[in-house]
Amino acid sequence: MPDISTRTVAVYGALRSGTTLLRLMLDAHSRLSCPGETDFLFDHLRMQSDPPVYDEEALEGDRIYRAHRTRYAGTPLPALTPDALIDRIAGTDKTAVLMLHRHISRALALYPDLRLIHFLRDPRDVARSSIGMGWAGDVYHGVDHWIDTERDWAAVSRNLSPDQVLTIRYEDLINDPGATLQAICHFIGVAYEASMLDYDQSSTYSKPSRDLVAQWRHKLTARETGLVEAKIGPMLDDAGYSPSGVAPHHPSGAEKIALKFGNKYAIWAERIRRFGLMDPVIVTLAHRLCIPRLSVGARRRMDEKTIKRLK
């Protein structure tokens, strides 16, 4: 069987950058297998082991892994390795497409020749979208995970060969999906299939709409735009996005404190609205006490509610 690196491609981009839409398009290809987010492949690895092994309790507690688990039926957890899981994703005759948002250095430590599609979206739209997910209470904090993802990318990309990487923008995927998918297929080494644009027939996602591009222009205030651009700094230009022309807004010390507490309040208010009070409190206490088993039941109940509201 060919080496994992030759039959695997990874899409790497920030959460809320449109990776789910891209995943649906890729999974509609007859030669590609892209069944969902696969951060669990590297989230729960104990990299200090040789070879790396999974933290079985953490893996079993991962909602995304459990959603994939029917693919791994019959394989006991101690026998699971990244190679074994990727093999199950790809099957015998397809290329596996992994969807990753973090731990790119771990993926490359295991698979240094892994081909990568670097997927970018305007961070101002990512920041705004994070609020709707309940991950942040304001755009100043909502852009943090985009910054983390792109910093991690900057740290590894300088050591990659040019033919190992393809950079794709969400905005190009929306504005010209056919041409963008053709470029991706060429990079992967498969023929483009028009059926990749029929993903809406088997999902709740609609066809690409140009209204989804640069929503920040009419959904963010000048102050919010200035806050995000000031926090991103030169990374905005590095990612290929133009500044708005609004003056960057660098918050004072007092304003940072107000933003921090306002952010925490908004996140907790949203958690309580979605999950009630008790389960989020149990999960937080278990995390702070470093006793994850205390939160198993609470996490499962929260996961069930999350699954019901996912698009």
Secondary structure as a PSIPRED ss2 file (coil, helix, strand):
# PSIPRED VFORMAT (PSIPRED V4.0)

   1 M C   1.000  0.000  0.000
   2 P C   1.000  0.000  0.000
   3 D C   1.000  0.000  0.000
   4 I H   0.000  1.000  0.000
   5 S H   0.000  1.000  0.000
   6 T H   0.000  1.000  0.000
   7 R H   0.000  1.000  0.000
   8 T E   0.000  0.000  1.000
   9 V E   0.000  0.000  1.000
  10 A E   0.000  0.000  1.000
  11 V E   0.000  0.000  1.000
  12 Y E   0.000  0.000  1.000
  13 G C   1.000  0.000  0.000
  14 A C   1.000  0.000  0.000
  15 L C   1.000  0.000  0.000
  16 R C   1.000  0.000  0.000
  17 S C   1.000  0.000  0.000
  18 G C   1.000  0.000  0.000
  19 T H   0.000  1.000  0.000
  20 T H   0.000  1.000  0.000
  21 L H   0.000  1.000  0.000
  22 L H   0.000  1.000  0.000
  23 R H   0.000  1.000  0.000
  24 L H   0.000  1.000  0.000
  25 M H   0.000  1.000  0.000
  26 L H   0.000  1.000  0.000
  27 D H   0.000  1.000  0.000
  28 A C   1.000  0.000  0.000
  29 H C   1.000  0.000  0.000
  30 S C   1.000  0.000  0.000
  31 R C   1.000  0.000  0.000
  32 L E   0.000  0.000  1.000
  33 S E   0.000  0.000  1.000
  34 C C   1.000  0.000  0.000
  35 P C   1.000  0.000  0.000
  36 G C   1.000  0.000  0.000
  37 E C   1.000  0.000  0.000
  38 T C   1.000  0.000  0.000
  39 D C   1.000  0.000  0.000
  40 F H   0.000  1.000  0.000
  41 L H   0.000  1.000  0.000
  42 F H   0.000  1.000  0.000
  43 D H   0.000  1.000  0.000
  44 H C   1.000  0.000  0.000
  45 L E   0.000  0.000  1.000
  46 R E   0.000  0.000  1.000
  47 M C   1.000  0.000  0.000
  48 Q C   1.000  0.000  0.000
  49 S C   1.000  0.000  0.000
  50 D C   1.000  0.000  0.000
  51 P C   1.000  0.000  0.000
  52 P C   1.000  0.000  0.000
  53 V E   0.000  0.000  1.000
  54 Y E   0.000  0.000  1.000
  55 D C   1.000  0.000  0.000
  56 E H   0.000  1.000  0.000
  57 E H   0.000  1.000  0.000
  58 A H   0.000  1.000  0.000
  59 L H   0.000  1.000  0.000
  60 E H   0.000  1.000  0.000
  61 G C   1.000  0.000  0.000
  62 D C   1.000  0.000  0.000
  63 R H   0.000  1.000  0.000
  64 I H   0.000  1.000  0.000
  65 Y H   0.000  1.000  0.000
  66 R H   0.000  1.000  0.000
  67 A H   0.000  1.000  0.000
  68 H H   0.000  1.000  0.000
  69 R H   0.000  1.000  0.000
  70 T H   0.000  1.000  0.000
  71 R H   0.000  1.000  0.000
  72 Y H   0.000  1.000  0.000
  73 A C   1.000  0.000  0.000
  74 G C   1.000  0.000  0.000
  75 T C   1.000  0.000  0.000
  76 P C   1.000  0.000  0.000
  77 L H   0.000  1.000  0.000
  78 P H   0.000  1.000  0.000
  79 A H   0.000  1.000  0.000
  80 L C   1.000  0.000  0.000
  81 T C   1.000  0.000  0.000
  82 P H   0.000  1.000  0.000
  83 D H   0.000  1.000  0.000
  84 A H   0.000  1.000  0.000
  85 L H   0.000  1.000  0.000
  86 I H   0.000  1.000  0.000
  87 D H   0.000  1.000  0.000
  88 R H   0.000  1.000  0.000
  89 I H   0.000  1.000  0.000
  90 A H   0.000  1.000  0.000
  91 G C   1.000  0.000  0.000
  92 T C   1.000  0.000  0.000
  93 D C   1.000  0.000  0.000
  94 K C   1.000  0.000  0.000
  95 T E   0.000  0.000  1.000
  96 A E   0.000  0.000  1.000
  97 V E   0.000  0.000  1.000
  98 L E   0.000  0.000  1.000
  99 M E   0.000  0.000  1.000
 100 L E   0.000  0.000  1.000
 101 H C   1.000  0.000  0.000
 102 R C   1.000  0.000  0.000
 103 H C   1.000  0.000  0.000
 104 I H   0.000  1.000  0.000
 105 S H   0.000  1.000  0.000
 106 R H   0.000  1.000  0.000
 107 A H   0.000  1.000  0.000
 108 L H   0.000  1.000  0.000
 109 A H   0.000  1.000  0.000
 110 L H   0.000  1.000  0.000
 111 Y C   1.000  0.000  0.000
 112 P C   1.000  0.000  0.000
 113 D C   1.000  0.000  0.000
 114 L C   1.000  0.000  0.000
 115 R E   0.000  0.000  1.000
 116 L E   0.000  0.000  1.000
 117 I E   0.000  0.000  1.000
 118 H E   0.000  0.000  1.000
 119 F E   0.000  0.000  1.000
 120 L E   0.000  0.000  1.000
 121 R C   1.000  0.000  0.000
 122 D C   1.000  0.000  0.000
 123 P H   0.000  1.000  0.000
 124 R H   0.000  1.000  0.000
 125 D H   0.000  1.000  0.000
 126 V H   0.000  1.000  0.000
 127 A H   0.000  1.000  0.000
 128 R H   0.000  1.000  0.000
 129 S H   0.000  1.000  0.000
 130 S H   0.000  1.000  0.000
 131 I H   0.000  1.000  0.000
 132 G H   0.000  1.000  0.000
 133 M C   1.000  0.000  0.000
 134 G C   1.000  0.000  0.000
 135 W C   1.000  0.000  0.000
 136 A C   1.000  0.000  0.000
 137 G C   1.000  0.000  0.000
 138 D C   1.000  0.000  0.000
 139 V H   0.000  1.000  0.000
 140 Y H   0.000  1.000  0.000
 141 H H   0.000  1.000  0.000
 142 G H   0.000  1.000  0.000
 143 V C   1.000  0.000  0.000
 144 D H   0.000  1.000  0.000
 145 H H   0.000  1.000  0.000
 146 W H   0.000  1.000  0.000
 147 I H   0.000  1.000  0.000
 148 D H   0.000  1.000  0.000
 149 T H   0.000  1.000  0.000
 150 E H   0.000  1.000  0.000
 151 R H   0.000  1.000  0.000
 152 D H   0.000  1.000  0.000
 153 W H   0.000  1.000  0.000
 154 A H   0.000  1.000  0.000
 155 A H   0.000  1.000  0.000
 156 V H   0.000  1.000  0.000
 157 S H   0.000  1.000  0.000
 158 R C   1.000  0.000  0.000
 159 N C   1.000  0.000  0.000
 160 L C   1.000  0.000  0.000
 161 S C   1.000  0.000  0.000
 162 P H   0.000  1.000  0.000
 163 D H   0.000  1.000  0.000
 164 Q H   0.000  1.000  0.000
 165 V E   0.000  0.000  1.000
 166 L E   0.000  0.000  1.000
 167 T E   0.000  0.000  1.000
 168 I E   0.000  0.000  1.000
 169 R E   0.000  0.000  1.000
 170 Y H   0.000  1.000  0.000
 171 E H   0.000  1.000  0.000
 172 D H   0.000  1.000  0.000
 173 L H   0.000  1.000  0.000
 174 I H   0.000  1.000  0.000
 175 N H   0.000  1.000  0.000
 176 D C   1.000  0.000  0.000
 177 P H   0.000  1.000  0.000
 178 G H   0.000  1.000  0.000
 179 A H   0.000  1.000  0.000
 180 T H   0.000  1.000  0.000
 181 L H   0.000  1.000  0.000
 182 Q H   0.000  1.000  0.000
 183 A H   0.000  1.000  0.000
 184 I H   0.000  1.000  0.000
 185 C H   0.000  1.000  0.000
 186 H H   0.000  1.000  0.000
 187 F H   0.000  1.000  0.000
 188 I H   0.000  1.000  0.000
 189 G C   1.000  0.000  0.000
 190 V C   1.000  0.000  0.000
 191 A C   1.000  0.000  0.000
 192 Y C   1.000  0.000  0.000
 193 E C   1.000  0.000  0.000
 194 A H   0.000  1.000  0.000
 195 S H   0.000  1.000  0.000
 196 M H   0.000  1.000  0.000
 197 L H   0.000  1.000  0.000
 198 D H   0.000  1.000  0.000
 199 Y H   0.000  1.000  0.000
 200 D H   0.000  1.000  0.000
 201 Q H   0.000  1.000  0.000
 202 S C   1.000  0.000  0.000
 203 S C   1.000  0.000  0.000
 204 T C   1.000  0.000  0.000
 205 Y C   1.000  0.000  0.000
 206 S C   1.000  0.000  0.000
 207 K C   1.000  0.000  0.000
 208 P C   1.000  0.000  0.000
 209 S C   1.000  0.000  0.000
 210 R H   0.000  1.000  0.000
 211 D H   0.000  1.000  0.000
 212 L H   0.000  1.000  0.000
 213 V C   1.000  0.000  0.000
 214 A C   1.000  0.000  0.000
 215 Q C   1.000  0.000  0.000
 216 W H   0.000  1.000  0.000
 217 R H   0.000  1.000  0.000
 218 H H   0.000  1.000  0.000
 219 K H   0.000  1.000  0.000
 220 L C   1.000  0.000  0.000
 221 T C   1.000  0.000  0.000
 222 A H   0.000  1.000  0.000
 223 R H   0.000  1.000  0.000
 224 E H   0.000  1.000  0.000
 225 T H   0.000  1.000  0.000
 226 G H   0.000  1.000  0.000
 227 L H   0.000  1.000  0.000
 228 V H   0.000  1.000  0.000
 229 E H   0.000  1.000  0.000
 230 A H   0.000  1.000  0.000
 231 K H   0.000  1.000  0.000
 232 I H   0.000  1.000  0.000
 233 G C   1.000  0.000  0.000
 234 P C   1.000  0.000  0.000
 235 M H   0.000  1.000  0.000
 236 L H   0.000  1.000  0.000
 237 D H   0.000  1.000  0.000
 238 D H   0.000  1.000  0.000
 239 A C   1.000  0.000  0.000
 240 G C   1.000  0.000  0.000
 241 Y C   1.000  0.000  0.000
 242 S C   1.000  0.000  0.000
 243 P C   1.000  0.000  0.000
 244 S C   1.000  0.000  0.000
 245 G C   1.000  0.000  0.000
 246 V C   1.000  0.000  0.000
 247 A C   1.000  0.000  0.000
 248 P C   1.000  0.000  0.000
 249 H C   1.000  0.000  0.000
 250 H C   1.000  0.000  0.000
 251 P C   1.000  0.000  0.000
 252 S C   1.000  0.000  0.000
 253 G H   0.000  1.000  0.000
 254 A H   0.000  1.000  0.000
 255 E H   0.000  1.000  0.000
 256 K H   0.000  1.000  0.000
 257 I H   0.000  1.000  0.000
 258 A H   0.000  1.000  0.000
 259 L H   0.000  1.000  0.000
 260 K H   0.000  1.000  0.000
 261 F H   0.000  1.000  0.000
 262 G H   0.000  1.000  0.000
 263 N H   0.000  1.000  0.000
 264 K H   0.000  1.000  0.000
 265 Y H   0.000  1.000  0.000
 266 A H   0.000  1.000  0.000
 267 I H   0.000  1.000  0.000
 268 W H   0.000  1.000  0.000
 269 A H   0.000  1.000  0.000
 270 E H   0.000  1.000  0.000
 271 R H   0.000  1.000  0.000
 272 I H   0.000  1.000  0.000
 273 R H   0.000  1.000  0.000
 274 R H   0.000  1.000  0.000
 275 F H   0.000  1.000  0.000
 276 G C   1.000  0.000  0.000
 277 L C   1.000  0.000  0.000
 278 M H   0.000  1.000  0.000
 279 D H   0.000  1.000  0.000
 280 P H   0.000  1.000  0.000
 281 V H   0.000  1.000  0.000
 282 I H   0.000  1.000  0.000
 283 V H   0.000  1.000  0.000
 284 T H   0.000  1.000  0.000
 285 L H   0.000  1.000  0.000
 286 A H   0.000  1.000  0.000
 287 H H   0.000  1.000  0.000
 288 R H   0.000  1.000  0.000
 289 L C   1.000  0.000  0.000
 290 C C   1.000  0.000  0.000
 291 I C   1.000  0.000  0.000
 292 P H   0.000  1.000  0.000
 293 R H   0.000  1.000  0.000
 294 L H   0.000  1.000  0.000
 295 S H   0.000  1.000  0.000
 296 V H   0.000  1.000  0.000
 297 G H   0.000  1.000  0.000
 298 A H   0.000  1.000  0.000
 299 R H   0.000  1.000  0.000
 300 R H   0.000  1.000  0.000
 301 R H   0.000  1.000  0.000
 302 M H   0.000  1.000  0.000
 303 D H   0.000  1.000  0.000
 304 E H   0.000  1.000  0.000
 305 K H   0.000  1.000  0.000
 306 T H   0.000  1.000  0.000
 307 I H   0.000  1.000  0.000
 308 K H   0.000  1.000  0.000
 309 R H   0.000  1.000  0.000
 310 L C   1.000  0.000  0.000
 311 K C   1.000  0.000  0.000
